[in-house]
Amino acid sequence: MNIKYRVTLTAEERNHLMRIISKGKTEGYRIRHAHILLAVDEIEDNKEWTDKSIAKAYHTTEKSIGNLRRRFVEKGLDAALGREKREVAPRIKIDGEIEAKIVALTCSKAPEGHSQWTLRLLADKVVELGIMESISHTAIGDCLKKTKLNHGYKSSGAYPSHQQSL
């Protein structure tokens, strides 16, 4: 097992983590981080615990365990217990004009061979028409959810009107 960042807790740090776990009156991720730090502690006799088994036990990934180890070694206990802050805030890609074009496209007739638009079809068409350089189907769904436009409901205006012939 080749681990780049080795976690060695002091007695005081172990006691602090045990208090967090036993009180249970904090955010769930902090309690999980405390459990994981105790499991990866080099001082304790944790030979049976591998990052893989710890990840499985605490419903996370080995990469998350590695990131937690790195934060503890580089920034200390408080940083490891917390969440890492984003360096750059996510930029908003869909403005009002683009949103209007997506809604209009959703209300239009679906491509040949399809009874209605899917999120993936919409994303592909938005890129094909040059409305945006790239966009995921998830972002399309978020945009339509925000506008409360669901092409599954008759009241949305995007539902094809069918007249029954008698």
Phi and psi in radians as a Rosetta constraint file:
Dihedral C 1 N 2 CA 2 C 2 CIRCULARHARMONIC -1.810 0.35
Dihedral N 2 CA 2 C 2 N 3 CIRCULARHARMONIC 1.720 0.35
Dihedral C 2 N 3 CA 3 C 3 CIRCULARHARMONIC -1.871 0.35
Dihedral N 3 CA 3 C 3 N 4 CIRCULARHARMONIC 2.187 0.35
Dihedral C 3 N 4 CA 4 C 4 CIRCULARHARMONIC -1.288 0.35
Dihedral N 4 CA 4 C 4 N 5 CIRCULARHARMONIC -0.730 0.35
Dihedral C 4 N 5 CA 5 C 5 CIRCULARHARMONIC -1.939 0.35
Dihedral N 5 CA 5 C 5 N 6 CIRCULARHARMONIC 2.044 0.35
Dihedral C 5 N 6 CA 6 C 6 CIRCULARHARMONIC -1.761 0.35
Dihedral N 6 CA 6 C 6 N 7 CIRCULARHARMONIC 2.239 0.35
Dihedral C 6 N 7 CA 7 C 7 CIRCULARHARMONIC -1.682 0.35
Dihedral N 7 CA 7 C 7 N 8 CIRCULARHARMONIC 2.105 0.35
Dihedral C 7 N 8 CA 8 C 8 CIRCULARHARMONIC -2.189 0.35
Dihedral N 8 CA 8 C 8 N 9 CIRCULARHARMONIC 1.863 0.35
Dihedral C 8 N 9 CA 9 C 9 CIRCULARHARMONIC -1.524 0.35
Dihedral N 9 CA 9 C 9 N 10 CIRCULARHARMONIC 2.518 0.35
Dihedral C 9 N 10 CA 10 C 10 CIRCULARHARMONIC -1.428 0.35
Dihedral N 10 CA 10 C 10 N 11 CIRCULARHARMONIC 2.915 0.35
Dihedral C 10 N 11 CA 11 C 11 CIRCULARHARMONIC -1.051 0.35
Dihedral N 11 CA 11 C 11 N 12 CIRCULARHARMONIC -0.688 0.35
Dihedral C 11 N 12 CA 12 C 12 CIRCULARHARMONIC -1.120 0.35
Dihedral N 12 CA 12 C 12 N 13 CIRCULARHARMONIC -0.749 0.35
Dihedral C 12 N 13 CA 13 C 13 CIRCULARHARMONIC -1.136 0.35
Dihedral N 13 CA 13 C 13 N 14 CIRCULARHARMONIC -0.719 0.35
Dihedral C 13 N 14 CA 14 C 14 CIRCULARHARMONIC -1.072 0.35
Dihedral N 14 CA 14 C 14 N 15 CIRCULARHARMONIC -0.769 0.35
Dihedral C 14 N 15 CA 15 C 15 CIRCULARHARMONIC -1.083 0.35
Dihedral N 15 CA 15 C 15 N 16 CIRCULARHARMONIC -0.729 0.35
Dihedral C 15 N 16 CA 16 C 16 CIRCULARHARMONIC -1.067 0.35
Dihedral N 16 CA 16 C 16 N 17 CIRCULARHARMONIC -0.776 0.35
Dihedral C 16 N 17 CA 17 C 17 CIRCULARHARMONIC -1.127 0.35
Dihedral N 17 CA 17 C 17 N 18 CIRCULARHARMONIC -0.694 0.35
Dihedral C 17 N 18 CA 18 C 18 CIRCULARHARMONIC -1.125 0.35
Dihedral N 18 CA 18 C 18 N 19 CIRCULARHARMONIC -0.646 0.35
Dihedral C 18 N 19 CA 19 C 19 CIRCULARHARMONIC -1.140 0.35
Dihedral N 19 CA 19 C 19 N 20 CIRCULARHARMONIC -0.694 0.35
Dihedral C 19 N 20 CA 20 C 20 CIRCULARHARMONIC -1.072 0.35
Dihedral N 20 CA 20 C 20 N 21 CIRCULARHARMONIC -0.798 0.35
Dihedral C 20 N 21 CA 21 C 21 CIRCULARHARMONIC -1.168 0.35
Dihedral N 21 CA 21 C 21 N 22 CIRCULARHARMONIC -0.774 0.35
Dihedral C 21 N 22 CA 22 C 22 CIRCULARHARMONIC -1.264 0.35
Dihedral N 22 CA 22 C 22 N 23 CIRCULARHARMONIC -0.585 0.35
Dihedral C 22 N 23 CA 23 C 23 CIRCULARHARMONIC -1.245 0.35
Dihedral N 23 CA 23 C 23 N 24 CIRCULARHARMONIC -0.778 0.35
Dihedral C 23 N 24 CA 24 C 24 CIRCULARHARMONIC 1.154 0.35
Dihedral N 24 CA 24 C 24 N 25 CIRCULARHARMONIC 0.295 0.35
Dihedral C 24 N 25 CA 25 C 25 CIRCULARHARMONIC -1.907 0.35
Dihedral N 25 CA 25 C 25 N 26 CIRCULARHARMONIC 0.908 0.35
Dihedral C 25 N 26 CA 26 C 26 CIRCULARHARMONIC -2.554 0.35
Dihedral N 26 CA 26 C 26 N 27 CIRCULARHARMONIC 3.107 0.35
Dihedral C 26 N 27 CA 27 C 27 CIRCULARHARMONIC -1.063 0.35
Dihedral N 27 CA 27 C 27 N 28 CIRCULARHARMONIC 2.541 0.35
Dihedral C 27 N 28 CA 28 C 28 CIRCULARHARMONIC -1.048 0.35
Dihedral N 28 CA 28 C 28 N 29 CIRCULARHARMONIC -0.661 0.35
Dihedral C 28 N 29 CA 29 C 29 CIRCULARHARMONIC -1.159 0.35
Dihedral N 29 CA 29 C 29 N 30 CIRCULARHARMONIC -0.553 0.35
Dihedral C 29 N 30 CA 30 C 30 CIRCULARHARMONIC -1.203 0.35
Dihedral N 30 CA 30 C 30 N 31 CIRCULARHARMONIC -0.674 0.35
Dihedral C 30 N 31 CA 31 C 31 CIRCULARHARMONIC -1.141 0.35
Dihedral N 31 CA 31 C 31 N 32 CIRCULARHARMONIC -0.757 0.35
Dihedral C 31 N 32 CA 32 C 32 CIRCULARHARMONIC -1.104 0.35
Dihedral N 32 CA 32 C 32 N 33 CIRCULARHARMONIC -0.742 0.35
Dihedral C 32 N 33 CA 33 C 33 CIRCULARHARMONIC -1.078 0.35
Dihedral N 33 CA 33 C 33 N 34 CIRCULARHARMONIC -0.686 0.35
Dihedral C 33 N 34 CA 34 C 34 CIRCULARHARMONIC -1.098 0.35
Dihedral N 34 CA 34 C 34 N 35 CIRCULARHARMONIC -0.802 0.35
Dihedral C 34 N 35 CA 35 C 35 CIRCULARHARMONIC -1.018 0.35
Dihedral N 35 CA 35 C 35 N 36 CIRCULARHARMONIC -0.793 0.35
Dihedral C 35 N 36 CA 36 C 36 CIRCULARHARMONIC -1.134 0.35
Dihedral N 36 CA 36 C 36 N 37 CIRCULARHARMONIC -0.763 0.35
Dihedral C 36 N 37 CA 37 C 37 CIRCULARHARMONIC -1.066 0.35
Dihedral N 37 CA 37 C 37 N 38 CIRCULARHARMONIC -0.692 0.35
Dihedral C 37 N 38 CA 38 C 38 CIRCULARHARMONIC -1.141 0.35
Dihedral N 38 CA 38 C 38 N 39 CIRCULARHARMONIC -0.618 0.35
Dihedral C 38 N 39 CA 39 C 39 CIRCULARHARMONIC -1.252 0.35
Dihedral N 39 CA 39 C 39 N 40 CIRCULARHARMONIC -0.555 0.35
Dihedral C 39 N 40 CA 40 C 40 CIRCULARHARMONIC -1.622 0.35
Dihedral N 40 CA 40 C 40 N 41 CIRCULARHARMONIC -0.018 0.35
Dihedral C 40 N 41 CA 41 C 41 CIRCULARHARMONIC -1.006 0.35
Dihedral N 41 CA 41 C 41 N 42 CIRCULARHARMONIC 2.227 0.35
Dihedral C 41 N 42 CA 42 C 42 CIRCULARHARMONIC -1.291 0.35
Dihedral N 42 CA 42 C 42 N 43 CIRCULARHARMONIC -0.486 0.35
Dihedral C 42 N 43 CA 43 C 43 CIRCULARHARMONIC -1.193 0.35
Dihedral N 43 CA 43 C 43 N 44 CIRCULARHARMONIC -0.764 0.35
Dihedral C 43 N 44 CA 44 C 44 CIRCULARHARMONIC -1.199 0.35
Dihedral N 44 CA 44 C 44 N 45 CIRCULARHARMONIC 2.734 0.35
Dihedral C 44 N 45 CA 45 C 45 CIRCULARHARMONIC -1.479 0.35
Dihedral N 45 CA 45 C 45 N 46 CIRCULARHARMONIC 1.397 0.35
Dihedral C 45 N 46 CA 46 C 46 CIRCULARHARMONIC -1.924 0.35
Dihedral N 46 CA 46 C 46 N 47 CIRCULARHARMONIC 0.743 0.35
Dihedral C 46 N 47 CA 47 C 47 CIRCULARHARMONIC -1.070 0.35
Dihedral N 47 CA 47 C 47 N 48 CIRCULARHARMONIC -0.553 0.35
Dihedral C 47 N 48 CA 48 C 48 CIRCULARHARMONIC -1.358 0.35
Dihedral N 48 CA 48 C 48 N 49 CIRCULARHARMONIC -0.292 0.35
Dihedral C 48 N 49 CA 49 C 49 CIRCULARHARMONIC -1.534 0.35
Dihedral N 49 CA 49 C 49 N 50 CIRCULARHARMONIC 2.046 0.35
Dihedral C 49 N 50 CA 50 C 50 CIRCULARHARMONIC -1.872 0.35
Dihedral N 50 CA 50 C 50 N 51 CIRCULARHARMONIC 2.885 0.35
Dihedral C 50 N 51 CA 51 C 51 CIRCULARHARMONIC -1.043 0.35
Dihedral N 51 CA 51 C 51 N 52 CIRCULARHARMONIC -0.591 0.35
Dihedral C 51 N 52 CA 52 C 52 CIRCULARHARMONIC -1.143 0.35
Dihedral N 52 CA 52 C 52 N 53 CIRCULARHARMONIC -0.794 0.35
Dihedral C 52 N 53 CA 53 C 53 CIRCULARHARMONIC -1.228 0.35
Dihedral N 53 CA 53 C 53 N 54 CIRCULARHARMONIC -0.591 0.35
Dihedral C 53 N 54 CA 54 C 54 CIRCULARHARMONIC -1.167 0.35
Dihedral N 54 CA 54 C 54 N 55 CIRCULARHARMONIC -0.767 0.35
Dihedral C 54 N 55 CA 55 C 55 CIRCULARHARMONIC -1.044 0.35
Dihedral N 55 CA 55 C 55 N 56 CIRCULARHARMONIC -0.725 0.35
Dihedral C 55 N 56 CA 56 C 56 CIRCULARHARMONIC -1.183 0.35
Dihedral N 56 CA 56 C 56 N 57 CIRCULARHARMONIC -0.753 0.35
Dihedral C 56 N 57 CA 57 C 57 CIRCULARHARMONIC -1.128 0.35
Dihedral N 57 CA 57 C 57 N 58 CIRCULARHARMONIC -0.619 0.35
Dihedral C 57 N 58 CA 58 C 58 CIRCULARHARMONIC -1.886 0.35
Dihedral N 58 CA 58 C 58 N 59 CIRCULARHARMONIC 0.312 0.35
Dihedral C 58 N 59 CA 59 C 59 CIRCULARHARMONIC 0.907 0.35
Dihedral N 59 CA 59 C 59 N 60 CIRCULARHARMONIC 0.941 0.35
Dihedral C 59 N 60 CA 60 C 60 CIRCULARHARMONIC -2.454 0.35
Dihedral N 60 CA 60 C 60 N 61 CIRCULARHARMONIC -2.903 0.35
Dihedral C 60 N 61 CA 61 C 61 CIRCULARHARMONIC -2.002 0.35
Dihedral N 61 CA 61 C 61 N 62 CIRCULARHARMONIC 2.812 0.35
Dihedral C 61 N 62 CA 62 C 62 CIRCULARHARMONIC -1.103 0.35
Dihedral N 62 CA 62 C 62 N 63 CIRCULARHARMONIC -0.595 0.35
Dihedral C 62 N 63 CA 63 C 63 CIRCULARHARMONIC -1.093 0.35
Dihedral N 63 CA 63 C 63 N 64 CIRCULARHARMONIC -0.698 0.35
Dihedral C 63 N 64 CA 64 C 64 CIRCULARHARMONIC -1.134 0.35
Dihedral N 64 CA 64 C 64 N 65 CIRCULARHARMONIC -0.667 0.35
Dihedral C 64 N 65 CA 65 C 65 CIRCULARHARMONIC -1.091 0.35
Dihedral N 65 CA 65 C 65 N 66 CIRCULARHARMONIC -0.787 0.35
Dihedral C 65 N 66 CA 66 C 66 CIRCULARHARMONIC -1.073 0.35
Dihedral N 66 CA 66 C 66 N 67 CIRCULARHARMONIC -0.721 0.35
Dihedral C 66 N 67 CA 67 C 67 CIRCULARHARMONIC -1.139 0.35
Dihedral N 67 CA 67 C 67 N 68 CIRCULARHARMONIC -0.672 0.35
Dihedral C 67 N 68 CA 68 C 68 CIRCULARHARMONIC -1.145 0.35
Dihedral N 68 CA 68 C 68 N 69 CIRCULARHARMONIC -0.753 0.35
Dihedral C 68 N 69 CA 69 C 69 CIRCULARHARMONIC -1.020 0.35
Dihedral N 69 CA 69 C 69 N 70 CIRCULARHARMONIC -0.836 0.35
Dihedral C 69 N 70 CA 70 C 70 CIRCULARHARMONIC -1.047 0.35
Dihedral N 70 CA 70 C 70 N 71 CIRCULARHARMONIC -0.817 0.35
Dihedral C 70 N 71 CA 71 C 71 CIRCULARHARMONIC -1.073 0.35
Dihedral N 71 CA 71 C 71 N 72 CIRCULARHARMONIC -0.698 0.35
Dihedral C 71 N 72 CA 72 C 72 CIRCULARHARMONIC -1.114 0.35
Dihedral N 72 CA 72 C 72 N 73 CIRCULARHARMONIC -0.829 0.35
Dihedral C 72 N 73 CA 73 C 73 CIRCULARHARMONIC -1.169 0.35
Dihedral N 73 CA 73 C 73 N 74 CIRCULARHARMONIC -0.750 0.35
Dihedral C 73 N 74 CA 74 C 74 CIRCULARHARMONIC -1.450 0.35
Dihedral N 74 CA 74 C 74 N 75 CIRCULARHARMONIC -0.620 0.35
Dihedral C 74 N 75 CA 75 C 75 CIRCULARHARMONIC -2.124 0.35
Dihedral N 75 CA 75 C 75 N 76 CIRCULARHARMONIC -0.174 0.35
Dihedral C 75 N 76 CA 76 C 76 CIRCULARHARMONIC 1.770 0.35
Dihedral N 76 CA 76 C 76 N 77 CIRCULARHARMONIC 3.102 0.35
Dihedral C 76 N 77 CA 77 C 77 CIRCULARHARMONIC -1.108 0.35
Dihedral N 77 CA 77 C 77 N 78 CIRCULARHARMONIC -0.798 0.35
Dihedral C 77 N 78 CA 78 C 78 CIRCULARHARMONIC -1.062 0.35
Dihedral N 78 CA 78 C 78 N 79 CIRCULARHARMONIC -0.720 0.35
Dihedral C 78 N 79 CA 79 C 79 CIRCULARHARMONIC -1.158 0.35
Dihedral N 79 CA 79 C 79 N 80 CIRCULARHARMONIC -0.647 0.35
Dihedral C 79 N 80 CA 80 C 80 CIRCULARHARMONIC -1.211 0.35
Dihedral N 80 CA 80 C 80 N 81 CIRCULARHARMONIC -0.596 0.35
Dihedral C 80 N 81 CA 81 C 81 CIRCULARHARMONIC -1.310 0.35
Dihedral N 81 CA 81 C 81 N 82 CIRCULARHARMONIC -0.469 0.35
Dihedral C 81 N 82 CA 82 C 82 CIRCULARHARMONIC -1.533 0.35
Dihedral N 82 CA 82 C 82 N 83 CIRCULARHARMONIC -2.998 0.35
Dihedral C 82 N 83 CA 83 C 83 CIRCULARHARMONIC -1.825 0.35
Dihedral N 83 CA 83 C 83 N 84 CIRCULARHARMONIC 2.550 0.35
Dihedral C 83 N 84 CA 84 C 84 CIRCULARHARMONIC -1.284 0.35
Dihedral N 84 CA 84 C 84 N 85 CIRCULARHARMONIC 2.300 0.35
Dihedral C 84 N 85 CA 85 C 85 CIRCULARHARMONIC -1.417 0.35
Dihedral N 85 CA 85 C 85 N 86 CIRCULARHARMONIC 2.563 0.35
Dihedral C 85 N 86 CA 86 C 86 CIRCULARHARMONIC -1.209 0.35
Dihedral N 86 CA 86 C 86 N 87 CIRCULARHARMONIC 2.459 0.35
Dihedral C 86 N 87 CA 87 C 87 CIRCULARHARMONIC -1.344 0.35
Dihedral N 87 CA 87 C 87 N 88 CIRCULARHARMONIC -0.674 0.35
Dihedral C 87 N 88 CA 88 C 88 CIRCULARHARMONIC -2.198 0.35
Dihedral N 88 CA 88 C 88 N 89 CIRCULARHARMONIC 2.244 0.35
Dihedral C 88 N 89 CA 89 C 89 CIRCULARHARMONIC -1.157 0.35
Dihedral N 89 CA 89 C 89 N 90 CIRCULARHARMONIC 2.533 0.35
Dihedral C 89 N 90 CA 90 C 90 CIRCULARHARMONIC -1.132 0.35
Dihedral N 90 CA 90 C 90 N 91 CIRCULARHARMONIC 2.395 0.35
Dihedral C 90 N 91 CA 91 C 91 CIRCULARHARMONIC -1.569 0.35
Dihedral N 91 CA 91 C 91 N 92 CIRCULARHARMONIC 2.551 0.35
Dihedral C 91 N 92 CA 92 C 92 CIRCULARHARMONIC -1.456 0.35
Dihedral N 92 CA 92 C 92 N 93 CIRCULARHARMONIC 2.129 0.35
Dihedral C 92 N 93 CA 93 C 93 CIRCULARHARMONIC -1.624 0.35
Dihedral N 93 CA 93 C 93 N 94 CIRCULARHARMONIC -0.520 0.35
Dihedral C 93 N 94 CA 94 C 94 CIRCULARHARMONIC -1.747 0.35
Dihedral N 94 CA 94 C 94 N 95 CIRCULARHARMONIC 1.915 0.35
Dihedral C 94 N 95 CA 95 C 95 CIRCULARHARMONIC -1.658 0.35
Dihedral N 95 CA 95 C 95 N 96 CIRCULARHARMONIC -3.095 0.35
Dihedral C 95 N 96 CA 96 C 96 CIRCULARHARMONIC -1.055 0.35
Dihedral N 96 CA 96 C 96 N 97 CIRCULARHARMONIC -0.703 0.35
Dihedral C 96 N 97 CA 97 C 97 CIRCULARHARMONIC -1.139 0.35
Dihedral N 97 CA 97 C 97 N 98 CIRCULARHARMONIC -0.797 0.35
Dihedral C 97 N 98 CA 98 C 98 CIRCULARHARMONIC -1.147 0.35
Dihedral N 98 CA 98 C 98 N 99 CIRCULARHARMONIC -0.723 0.35
Dihedral C 98 N 99 CA 99 C 99 CIRCULARHARMONIC -1.031 0.35
Dihedral N 99 CA 99 C 99 N 100 CIRCULARHARMONIC -0.756 0.35
Dihedral C 99 N 100 CA 100 C 100 CIRCULARHARMONIC -1.079 0.35
Dihedral N 100 CA 100 C 100 N 101 CIRCULARHARMONIC -0.691 0.35
Dihedral C 100 N 101 CA 101 C 101 CIRCULARHARMONIC -1.165 0.35
Dihedral N 101 CA 101 C 101 N 102 CIRCULARHARMONIC -0.673 0.35
Dihedral C 101 N 102 CA 102 C 102 CIRCULARHARMONIC -1.159 0.35
Dihedral N 102 CA 102 C 102 N 103 CIRCULARHARMONIC -0.736 0.35
Dihedral C 102 N 103 CA 103 C 103 CIRCULARHARMONIC -1.122 0.35
Dihedral N 103 CA 103 C 103 N 104 CIRCULARHARMONIC -0.761 0.35
Dihedral C 103 N 104 CA 104 C 104 CIRCULARHARMONIC -1.082 0.35
Dihedral N 104 CA 104 C 104 N 105 CIRCULARHARMONIC -0.722 0.35
Dihedral C 104 N 105 CA 105 C 105 CIRCULARHARMONIC -1.112 0.35
Dihedral N 105 CA 105 C 105 N 106 CIRCULARHARMONIC -0.707 0.35
Dihedral C 105 N 106 CA 106 C 106 CIRCULARHARMONIC -1.094 0.35
Dihedral N 106 CA 106 C 106 N 107 CIRCULARHARMONIC -0.611 0.35
Dihedral C 106 N 107 CA 107 C 107 CIRCULARHARMONIC -1.396 0.35
Dihedral N 107 CA 107 C 107 N 108 CIRCULARHARMONIC -0.224 0.35
Dihedral C 107 N 108 CA 108 C 108 CIRCULARHARMONIC -1.371 0.35
Dihedral N 108 CA 108 C 108 N 109 CIRCULARHARMONIC 3.021 0.35
Dihedral C 108 N 109 CA 109 C 109 CIRCULARHARMONIC -1.176 0.35
Dihedral N 109 CA 109 C 109 N 110 CIRCULARHARMONIC 2.404 0.35
Dihedral C 109 N 110 CA 110 C 110 CIRCULARHARMONIC -1.171 0.35
Dihedral N 110 CA 110 C 110 N 111 CIRCULARHARMONIC 2.722 0.35
Dihedral C 110 N 111 CA 111 C 111 CIRCULARHARMONIC -1.051 0.35
Dihedral N 111 CA 111 C 111 N 112 CIRCULARHARMONIC 2.729 0.35
Dihedral C 111 N 112 CA 112 C 112 CIRCULARHARMONIC -1.009 0.35
Dihedral N 112 CA 112 C 112 N 113 CIRCULARHARMONIC 2.380 0.35
Dihedral C 112 N 113 CA 113 C 113 CIRCULARHARMONIC 1.619 0.35
Dihedral N 113 CA 113 C 113 N 114 CIRCULARHARMONIC -0.042 0.35
Dihedral C 113 N 114 CA 114 C 114 CIRCULARHARMONIC -2.239 0.35
Dihedral N 114 CA 114 C 114 N 115 CIRCULARHARMONIC 2.410 0.35
Dihedral C 114 N 115 CA 115 C 115 CIRCULARHARMONIC -1.401 0.35
Dihedral N 115 CA 115 C 115 N 116 CIRCULARHARMONIC -0.465 0.35
Dihedral C 115 N 116 CA 116 C 116 CIRCULARHARMONIC -2.684 0.35
Dihedral N 116 CA 116 C 116 N 117 CIRCULARHARMONIC 2.904 0.35
Dihedral C 116 N 117 CA 117 C 117 CIRCULARHARMONIC -1.244 0.35
Dihedral N 117 CA 117 C 117 N 118 CIRCULARHARMONIC 2.447 0.35
Dihedral C 117 N 118 CA 118 C 118 CIRCULARHARMONIC -1.853 0.35
Dihedral N 118 CA 118 C 118 N 119 CIRCULARHARMONIC 2.863 0.35
Dihedral C 118 N 119 CA 119 C 119 CIRCULARHARMONIC -1.080 0.35
Dihedral N 119 CA 119 C 119 N 120 CIRCULARHARMONIC -0.662 0.35
Dihedral C 119 N 120 CA 120 C 120 CIRCULARHARMONIC -1.188 0.35
Dihedral N 120 CA 120 C 120 N 121 CIRCULARHARMONIC -0.704 0.35
Dihedral C 120 N 121 CA 121 C 121 CIRCULARHARMONIC -1.090 0.35
Dihedral N 121 CA 121 C 121 N 122 CIRCULARHARMONIC -0.756 0.35
Dihedral C 121 N 122 CA 122 C 122 CIRCULARHARMONIC -1.063 0.35
Dihedral N 122 CA 122 C 122 N 123 CIRCULARHARMONIC -0.781 0.35
Dihedral C 122 N 123 CA 123 C 123 CIRCULARHARMONIC -1.067 0.35
Dihedral N 123 CA 123 C 123 N 124 CIRCULARHARMONIC -0.785 0.35
Dihedral C 123 N 124 CA 124 C 124 CIRCULARHARMONIC -1.097 0.35
Dihedral N 124 CA 124 C 124 N 125 CIRCULARHARMONIC -0.720 0.35
Dihedral C 124 N 125 CA 125 C 125 CIRCULARHARMONIC -1.202 0.35
Dihedral N 125 CA 125 C 125 N 126 CIRCULARHARMONIC -0.673 0.35
Dihedral C 125 N 126 CA 126 C 126 CIRCULARHARMONIC -1.038 0.35
Dihedral N 126 CA 126 C 126 N 127 CIRCULARHARMONIC -0.728 0.35
Dihedral C 126 N 127 CA 127 C 127 CIRCULARHARMONIC -1.233 0.35
Dihedral N 127 CA 127 C 127 N 128 CIRCULARHARMONIC -0.766 0.35
Dihedral C 127 N 128 CA 128 C 128 CIRCULARHARMONIC -1.046 0.35
Dihedral N 128 CA 128 C 128 N 129 CIRCULARHARMONIC -0.702 0.35
Dihedral C 128 N 129 CA 129 C 129 CIRCULARHARMONIC -1.373 0.35
Dihedral N 129 CA 129 C 129 N 130 CIRCULARHARMONIC -0.131 0.35
Dihedral C 129 N 130 CA 130 C 130 CIRCULARHARMONIC 1.365 0.35
Dihedral N 130 CA 130 C 130 N 131 CIRCULARHARMONIC 0.302 0.35
Dihedral C 130 N 131 CA 131 C 131 CIRCULARHARMONIC -1.153 0.35
Dihedral N 131 CA 131 C 131 N 132 CIRCULARHARMONIC -0.723 0.35
Dihedral C 131 N 132 CA 132 C 132 CIRCULARHARMONIC -2.424 0.35
Dihedral N 132 CA 132 C 132 N 133 CIRCULARHARMONIC 2.696 0.35
Dihedral C 132 N 133 CA 133 C 133 CIRCULARHARMONIC -1.205 0.35
Dihedral N 133 CA 133 C 133 N 134 CIRCULARHARMONIC -0.691 0.35
Dihedral C 133 N 134 CA 134 C 134 CIRCULARHARMONIC -2.749 0.35
Dihedral N 134 CA 134 C 134 N 135 CIRCULARHARMONIC 2.613 0.35
Dihedral C 134 N 135 CA 135 C 135 CIRCULARHARMONIC -2.815 0.35
Dihedral N 135 CA 135 C 135 N 136 CIRCULARHARMONIC 2.515 0.35
Dihedral C 135 N 136 CA 136 C 136 CIRCULARHARMONIC -1.606 0.35
Dihedral N 136 CA 136 C 136 N 137 CIRCULARHARMONIC 2.789 0.35
Dihedral C 136 N 137 CA 137 C 137 CIRCULARHARMONIC -1.125 0.35
Dihedral N 137 CA 137 C 137 N 138 CIRCULARHARMONIC -0.484 0.35
Dihedral C 137 N 138 CA 138 C 138 CIRCULARHARMONIC -1.167 0.35
Dihedral N 138 CA 138 C 138 N 139 CIRCULARHARMONIC -0.729 0.35
Dihedral C 138 N 139 CA 139 C 139 CIRCULARHARMONIC -1.140 0.35
Dihedral N 139 CA 139 C 139 N 140 CIRCULARHARMONIC -0.645 0.35
Dihedral C 139 N 140 CA 140 C 140 CIRCULARHARMONIC -1.080 0.35
Dihedral N 140 CA 140 C 140 N 141 CIRCULARHARMONIC -0.803 0.35
Dihedral C 140 N 141 CA 141 C 141 CIRCULARHARMONIC -1.056 0.35
Dihedral N 141 CA 141 C 141 N 142 CIRCULARHARMONIC -0.734 0.35
Dihedral C 141 N 142 CA 142 C 142 CIRCULARHARMONIC -1.104 0.35
Dihedral N 142 CA 142 C 142 N 143 CIRCULARHARMONIC -0.722 0.35
Dihedral C 142 N 143 CA 143 C 143 CIRCULARHARMONIC -1.086 0.35
Dihedral N 143 CA 143 C 143 N 144 CIRCULARHARMONIC -0.823 0.35
Dihedral C 143 N 144 CA 144 C 144 CIRCULARHARMONIC -1.206 0.35
Dihedral N 144 CA 144 C 144 N 145 CIRCULARHARMONIC -0.591 0.35
Dihedral C 144 N 145 CA 145 C 145 CIRCULARHARMONIC -1.155 0.35
Dihedral N 145 CA 145 C 145 N 146 CIRCULARHARMONIC -0.707 0.35
Dihedral C 145 N 146 CA 146 C 146 CIRCULARHARMONIC -1.102 0.35
Dihedral N 146 CA 146 C 146 N 147 CIRCULARHARMONIC -0.630 0.35
Dihedral C 146 N 147 CA 147 C 147 CIRCULARHARMONIC -1.528 0.35
Dihedral N 147 CA 147 C 147 N 148 CIRCULARHARMONIC -0.001 0.35
Dihedral C 147 N 148 CA 148 C 148 CIRCULARHARMONIC 1.055 0.35
Dihedral N 148 CA 148 C 148 N 149 CIRCULARHARMONIC 0.468 0.35
Dihedral C 148 N 149 CA 149 C 149 CIRCULARHARMONIC -1.676 0.35
Dihedral N 149 CA 149 C 149 N 150 CIRCULARHARMONIC 1.884 0.35
Dihedral C 149 N 150 CA 150 C 150 CIRCULARHARMONIC -2.132 0.35
Dihedral N 150 CA 150 C 150 N 151 CIRCULARHARMONIC 1.990 0.35
Dihedral C 150 N 151 CA 151 C 151 CIRCULARHARMONIC -1.275 0.35
Dihedral N 151 CA 151 C 151 N 152 CIRCULARHARMONIC 0.227 0.35
Dihedral C 151 N 152 CA 152 C 152 CIRCULARHARMONIC -1.690 0.35
Dihedral N 152 CA 152 C 152 N 153 CIRCULARHARMONIC -0.194 0.35
Dihedral C 152 N 153 CA 153 C 153 CIRCULARHARMONIC -1.884 0.35
Dihedral N 153 CA 153 C 153 N 154 CIRCULARHARMONIC 2.419 0.35
Dihedral C 153 N 154 CA 154 C 154 CIRCULARHARMONIC -1.096 0.35
Dihedral N 154 CA 154 C 154 N 155 CIRCULARHARMONIC -0.617 0.35
Dihedral C 154 N 155 CA 155 C 155 CIRCULARHARMONIC -1.288 0.35
Dihedral N 155 CA 155 C 155 N 156 CIRCULARHARMONIC -0.130 0.35
Dihedral C 155 N 156 CA 156 C 156 CIRCULARHARMONIC -1.376 0.35
Dihedral N 156 CA 156 C 156 N 157 CIRCULARHARMONIC -0.322 0.35
Dihedral C 156 N 157 CA 157 C 157 CIRCULARHARMONIC 1.566 0.35
Dihedral N 157 CA 157 C 157 N 158 CIRCULARHARMONIC -0.177 0.35
Dihedral C 157 N 158 CA 158 C 158 CIRCULARHARMONIC -1.773 0.35
Dihedral N 158 CA 158 C 158 N 159 CIRCULARHARMONIC 0.062 0.35
Dihedral C 158 N 159 CA 159 C 159 CIRCULARHARMONIC -1.605 0.35
Dihedral N 159 CA 159 C 159 N 160 CIRCULARHARMONIC 2.217 0.35
Dihedral C 159 N 160 CA 160 C 160 CIRCULARHARMONIC -1.098 0.35
Dihedral N 160 CA 160 C 160 N 161 CIRCULARHARMONIC 2.300 0.35
Dihedral C 160 N 161 CA 161 C 161 CIRCULARHARMONIC -1.445 0.35
Dihedral N 161 CA 161 C 161 N 162 CIRCULARHARMONIC 2.291 0.35
Dihedral C 161 N 162 CA 162 C 162 CIRCULARHARMONIC -2.062 0.35
Dihedral N 162 CA 162 C 162 N 163 CIRCULARHARMONIC 2.257 0.35
Dihedral C 162 N 163 CA 163 C 163 CIRCULARHARMONIC -1.796 0.35
Dihedral N 163 CA 163 C 163 N 164 CIRCULARHARMONIC 2.268 0.35
Dihedral C 163 N 164 CA 164 C 164 CIRCULARHARMONIC -1.387 0.35
Dihedral N 164 CA 164 C 164 N 165 CIRCULARHARMONIC 2.268 0.35
Dihedral C 164 N 165 CA 165 C 165 CIRCULARHARMONIC -1.639 0.35
Dihedral N 165 CA 165 C 165 N 166 CIRCULARHARMONIC 2.266 0.35
